[in-house]
């Protein structure tokens, strides 16, 4: 393992009374959002959208901002997380611990933060992954998480349904696409 980013993914899939549970909290940064953060930043690097000296800017109510901050820190990028006012102090503290700058705006809703990220993302030297609008969010969950789950299930076992939290919808849509393809 070269960096903590190599520890993202390959989380355990366990069976609890007939229900398969993916232990995504075991990712570095503590959530499933480590996956999209690594995937989107590395794809942006490959496509030339993100280069040394740039600032990554993302709207988040917590987990994605924290995960992006972790990936940015490891890769040497500046990070700006734009969060709605009212998020817990722990959410901002984690991003700041990774060296990110955190701006808060609006009240308990991400719309103002999204607008600010779109504005900043158009400026030179900024890259905005835009987790809420970027197809790469679904791509990661279809190509990485969905495939990982399918490979971890016992031979012949296919999921009947997926249950998960919905924020951007990327996890449910992408994993659902992976499952429907088999």
Phi, psi and omega in degrees: 000121180277316179222171178299338180295334178290347179271358179284134179090183184053037176284153182296148171244115184242155179255120177243104179050047176086002178246124178279129185236125179268126188270065186290342178294348179277356173293149172303143186082353169085011180206171176299336185292347174300326182295307182293329181295310178297313183301311185291319181292317180291326177292319178298322176297312181299324183271003177076015180273345183224126182222167181310136179092346180286161174249129174272134179231129182217142173273136183199149171265003175158286191297316179292319177301318179294316181293317177297322179298320178296311181297316179301317180298315181295323184269356175085019177267153168284151182225134174236118177256128177251116184241151172293148171301150175098355176288156183296148179302331179297324180297313179289325181297322180294313178300317179295325179297332176274004177094006181282153169268139181237124173250139176244147180199161180068180181234107174059012179225145189274354185302315179296320179296319179298317179297319179294320179294318177300317180297310181294324181298340178274349182278149176300141178086003178240144171232126180247106179300328178053064183309331183284336186241354189268124180299340178297334177299310178294318180305312181301314184290330176284313188278331186248292184298311181301315179294321179299316179298313181300322179287334181276338179291148177300151179308131178086351179267123175237144181291145174273328181198169179238135175239131179193165175291150180238119173242281178277338184089353184299321181293308183298314182294310183295313179295319177301319177297319179298317182291320181293335183285346181262000000 
